[in-house]
């Protein structure tokens, strides 16, 4: 028998209900509503459960058979959370749960959040796009994020390769709060190359996931993750996307939640922009050329805090970072070339390159090359 009384935590049953076999967010809400509480779902009999609309005998039997395992999994998660007190479990009935997300029909029951921003802040937008970002997409991101800096907008994306990662990086550079929605538990970062970036995001933004720790970034988790990106946000902005791009899934989800979708247009023969152009043509997305277009459509005032455009390259740089900047002066170089020029080990060069990107001193360009901003 599971000694759940020792844990004395309201989160035990809240976590456990997300682990019941055959019970998704929609069914779980129905169960809680009819049973009267989360705890009652775990004590109701088969006869009581089958009387609930939408709960057939097979679902009720699966639920009852998986209760013990679900509670054990919840105990394990609570121990993880006790060791990682910076991670906050937020149930859909809690006041800290995102109100935008709560009213999506398929919203998760529980999210795990590591960060320092309000999930109910006044202005939140999703910015998504292709994993194979072009230089055109890179420039769009840099200009767009610079335009919204200082306006109080929180930017949501998926911390994936390509557009997502670069959006988060540029947000960190411009001190724009940014939230990464993960397709795995908060005990890991995927891709692993984003670990340093993720730490920076937690300081001014955060990381959020519906998945318990030890959950791998499996393929099927990513479309599910996309609904949280769309659900957290007032609007979704698509930077670049092919016609079958995952960011279009996010756009369609946003439309289903009655949220605005915006897309940057591209050349008619550009595969990376074919999805954006199609969304605009189909009137699924509003054409956007700058942040002001989005602000006007959403009825937001655009009061941007002006920043000094002059880059102070050698302010607050470590000695090795200065060496790397000097090695890059007037040219573009790969990490291997920088290692040779600077006489620094390649492992150190890669670490310093990421730090310099986050500080806005350098940027990466296609071909795994870096240049000074």
C-alpha positions in Angstrom: 0.0 0.0 0.0 1.3 3.5 -0.9 1.9 5.6 2.2 0.7 8.8 0.6 -0.3 10.4 4.0 3.4 11.0 4.7 3.8 13.3 1.8 1.1 15.7 3.0 1.1 17.5 -0.4 -1.9 18.7 -2.4 0.3 18.1 -5.5 0.3 14.3 -5.1 -3.1 13.7 -6.6 -2.8 16.6 -9.1 0.3 15.0 -10.5 -1.1 11.5 -10.3 -4.2 12.2 -12.4 -1.9 13.2 -15.3 -0.4 9.7 -15.2 -3.7 7.7 -15.2 -4.0 5.3 -18.2 -6.5 6.5 -20.8 -7.2 9.8 -19.1 -6.2 12.9 -21.1 -6.8 16.6 -20.1 -10.4 16.7 -21.3 -11.5 13.5 -19.6 -9.6 14.5 -16.4 -11.5 17.8 -16.2 -14.8 16.0 -16.6 -13.8 13.5 -13.8 -12.8 16.2 -11.4 -16.0 18.2 -12.1 -18.3 15.2 -11.4 -16.3 13.6 -8.6 -16.0 17.0 -6.8 -12.2 16.9 -6.3 -9.0 15.4 -7.7 -8.7 13.1 -4.7 -12.2 11.7 -5.2 -11.2 10.5 -8.7 -8.9 8.0 -6.9 -11.6 6.7 -4.5 -14.6 6.6 -6.7 -15.9 3.1 -7.5 -16.4 1.6 -10.9 -20.2 2.1 -10.6 -19.7 5.7 -9.8 -17.3 6.4 -12.6 -19.3 4.8 -15.4 -22.3 7.1 -14.5 -20.2 10.1 -15.5 -21.0 11.3 -19.0 -18.2 10.4 -21.5 -16.6 7.8 -19.1 -17.4 4.3 -20.4 -16.7 1.0 -18.6 -13.4 0.4 -20.4 -12.0 3.9 -19.5 -13.2 3.4 -15.9 -11.5 0.0 -15.7 -8.2 1.4 -17.1 -8.4 4.3 -14.7 -8.9 2.1 -11.6 -6.2 -0.4 -12.7 -3.6 2.4 -13.1 -4.3 4.3 -9.9 -1.6 2.7 -7.9 1.1 3.2 -10.5 0.0 6.8 -11.1 0.4 7.6 -7.4 3.8 5.9 -7.3 4.9 8.1 -10.3 3.5 11.2 -8.5 5.5 10.3 -5.4 8.6 10.0 -7.5 7.9 13.4 -9.1 7.4 15.1 -5.7 10.8 13.8 -4.5 12.3 15.3 -7.7 10.5 18.6 -7.0 11.7 18.6 -3.4 15.3 18.4 -4.7 14.7 21.1 -7.3 12.7 23.7 -5.4 13.2 26.2 -8.2 10.7 24.2 -10.3 7.1 25.1 -9.6 4.2 22.7 -10.3 1.1 24.7 -11.4 -2.3 23.0 -11.6 -5.0 24.3 -13.9 -7.1 25.4 -10.9 -4.2 27.4 -9.3 -4.3 31.2 -9.6 -0.7 31.1 -11.1 -1.8 28.9 -14.0 -2.0 30.8 -17.3 -5.6 32.1 -17.9 -4.9 32.2 -21.6 -3.9 28.5 -21.6 -6.7 27.5 -19.1 -9.4 28.3 -21.6 -8.0 26.1 -24.4 -10.1 22.9 -24.5 -7.0 20.6 -24.6 -4.9 22.5 -22.1 -2.7 20.4 -19.8 -3.8 19.9 -16.3 -0.4 20.6 -14.8 2.6 22.5 -16.0 6.1 22.7 -14.4 7.7 26.1 -14.5 11.2 27.3 -13.8 11.4 31.0 -14.2 10.6 34.4 -12.8 7.9 36.0 -15.0 4.1 36.1 -14.6 2.4 33.6 -16.9 -0.6 36.0 -16.8 1.4 39.1 -17.9 -0.4 41.6 -20.1 1.4 40.9 -23.3 2.6 37.5 -24.6 3.4 36.5 -28.1 4.7 33.3 -29.7 7.4 33.5 -32.3 8.1 30.3 -34.2 9.6 29.1 -37.5 11.6 26.7 -39.4 14.5 24.6 -38.0 16.6 25.5 -41.1 16.6 29.3 -40.7 18.0 31.4 -43.6 19.9 34.6 -43.3 16.6 36.4 -44.2 14.9 34.8 -41.2 17.8 35.7 -39.0 17.6 39.4 -40.0 13.8 39.4 -39.4 14.2 38.0 -35.9 16.9 40.5 -35.0 14.8 43.5 -36.3 11.5 42.3 -34.8 12.9 41.6 -31.3 14.8 44.9 -31.3 11.5 46.6 -32.1 9.6 45.0 -29.3 12.4 45.5 -26.7 11.2 47.7 -23.8 7.5 47.3 -24.6 6.8 44.7 -21.9 6.1 41.9 -24.4 7.1 38.3 -23.3 8.2 36.1 -26.1 7.2 32.4 -26.2 8.9 29.8 -28.4 10.0 26.2 -28.4 13.8 26.2 -27.8 14.2 24.0 -30.9 16.9 24.3 -33.5 16.7 27.2 -35.9 14.2 30.0 -35.5 13.2 29.1 -31.9 16.7 29.0 -30.5 17.7 32.2 -32.3 14.5 34.0 -31.1 15.5 33.1 -27.5 19.1 34.2 -28.0 18.1 37.6 -29.4 15.6 38.1 -26.7 18.3 37.5 -24.1 20.6 39.9 -25.9 17.9 42.7 -25.8 16.7 41.8 -22.3 13.3 40.8 -23.6 11.7 38.2 -21.3 11.3 34.9 -23.1 9.8 31.5 -22.2 10.8 28.2 -23.7 8.2 25.5 -24.0 9.8 22.1 -23.8 8.8 18.7 -25.2 10.4 16.9 -22.3 10.9 17.1 -18.5 12.8 20.0 -16.8 15.6 17.7 -15.7 17.2 18.1 -19.2 17.6 20.5 -22.1 17.2 19.4 -25.7 19.1 20.2 -27.8 22.0 20.0 -25.2 23.8 22.8 -27.0 21.1 25.2 -25.5 22.0 24.5 -21.9 23.8 27.8 -21.5 21.0 29.7 -23.2 18.4 28.0 -21.1 20.1 29.2 -17.9 20.1 32.7 -19.2 16.4 32.5 -20.0 15.5 31.4 -16.5 17.0 34.6 -15.1 14.6 36.7 -17.2 11.8 34.5 -18.5 11.7 30.8 -17.9 11.2 27.2 -19.1 7.9 25.4 -19.0 6.7 21.9 -19.7 3.7 19.7 -19.1 6.0 16.6 -18.8 7.4 15.1 -15.6 11.1 14.6 -15.2 12.8 11.7 -17.0 10.5 12.3 -20.0 12.5 12.1 -23.2 12.1 14.5 -26.1 10.2 12.0 -28.2 8.9 12.9 -31.6 5.2 12.8 -30.6 5.8 15.3 -27.8 6.6 18.2 -30.1 3.1 18.7 -31.7 1.6 18.4 -28.2 4.2 21.0 -27.0 3.0 23.4 -29.8 -0.5 23.7 -28.3 1.1 25.2 -25.2 3.2 27.7 -27.2 0.0 28.9 -28.9 -2.2 28.7 -25.8 0.1 30.8 -23.6 0.2 33.6 -26.2 -2.1 36.5 -27.3 -0.9 36.0 -30.9 1.5 33.8 -32.9 4.1 35.2 -35.3 5.6 32.9 -37.9 9.0 34.0 -39.2 9.8 31.3 -41.8 8.1 28.0 -42.5 7.9 25.5 -45.3 4.4 24.3 -46.3 4.7 21.3 -44.0 6.5 23.1 -41.2 5.8 22.4 -37.5 5.3 26.1 -36.9 2.2 25.9 -39.1 0.8 23.4 -36.7 1.3 26.1 -34.0 -0.4 28.6 -36.2 -3.5 26.3 -36.8 -3.7 25.7 -33.0 -3.6 29.4 -32.4 -6.5 29.9 -34.9 -8.5 27.1 -33.1 -8.0 29.1 -29.8 -9.3 32.2 -31.5 -5.9 34.0 -31.4 -4.4 36.2 -34.1 -1.7 34.7 -36.3 0.8 36.8 -38.2 3.4 35.8 -40.8 6.3 37.5 -42.5 6.1 37.1 -46.3 8.9 35.8 -48.4 9.9 35.5 -52.1 7.4 33.4 -54.1 10.1 30.8 -55.0 11.6 30.6 -51.5 10.8 27.2 -49.9 11.5 28.5 -46.4 8.7 31.1 -46.8 6.3 28.9 -48.7 4.3 28.1 -45.6 4.1 31.7 -44.5 3.0 32.8 -48.0 0.3 30.1 -48.0 -1.0 31.1 -44.6 -1.3 34.7 -45.8 -2.9 33.7 -49.1 -5.4 31.5 -47.3 -6.2 34.4 -44.9 -5.1 32.3 -41.9 -2.4 34.8 -41.1 -2.1 38.6 -41.3 0.9 39.9 -43.3 3.4 41.5 -41.0 6.4 43.6 -42.0 7.4 45.0 -38.6 6.4 44.9 -35.0 4.3 48.0 -35.4 1.9 46.0 -37.6 1.3 43.5 -34.8 0.9 46.2 -32.2 -1.7 48.0 -34.3 -3.7 44.9 -34.9 -3.7 43.9 -31.3 -4.5 47.4 -30.1 -1.3 47.7 -28.1 0.6 50.9 -27.6 4.1 50.6 -28.9 6.3 52.6 -26.5 9.8 51.4 -27.1 12.6 52.4 -24.8 15.4 53.7 -27.0 18.8 52.0 -26.6 22.2 53.0 -27.5 23.0 51.4 -30.8 26.8 51.7 -30.3 28.1 48.3 -29.3 30.6 48.4 -26.4 32.4 45.3 -27.4 35.0 45.2 -24.6 32.7 46.1 -21.7 32.5 43.3 -19.1 34.3 40.8 -21.3 36.6 38.1 -19.8 40.2 38.1 -21.2 39.6 35.0 -23.4 36.4 36.6 -24.8 38.4 39.7 -25.8 41.0 37.4 -27.5 38.2 35.8 -29.5 36.7 39.2 -30.5 40.1 40.3 -31.7 40.5 37.1 -33.7 37.2 37.8 -35.4 37.9 41.5 -36.2 37.0 42.3 -39.8 36.3 38.7 -40.8 34.1 35.7 -40.3 35.6 32.5 -38.9 34.6 29.0 -37.8 35.2 27.8 -34.2 38.1 25.7 -35.5 39.7 28.8 -37.2 39.1 30.9 -34.1 40.8 28.2 -32.0 43.9 28.3 -34.2 44.0 32.2 -34.3 43.5 32.6 -30.6 45.5 29.5 -29.4 42.6 28.5 -27.2 41.2 25.0 -27.0 38.2 24.4 -29.2 36.0 23.4 -26.2 36.7 26.8 -24.6 36.1 28.6 -27.8 32.7 27.1 -28.2 31.7 28.1 -24.7 33.0 31.7 -25.1 31.2 32.0 -28.5 27.9 31.2 -26.9 28.5 33.7 -24.1 29.5 36.4 -26.7 26.3 35.7 -28.7 24.2 36.1 -25.6 25.9 39.4 -24.8 25.2 40.6 -28.4 28.8 41.0 -29.2 28.9 38.5 -32.1 26.4 36.5 -34.1 26.5 33.2 -36.0 25.9 33.1 -39.8 25.3 30.2 -42.2 28.2 27.8 -42.6 28.9 27.6 -38.8 30.7 31.0 -39.0 30.8 33.9 -36.6 31.2 37.6 -37.1 31.3 40.6 -34.8 28.1 42.7 -34.6 
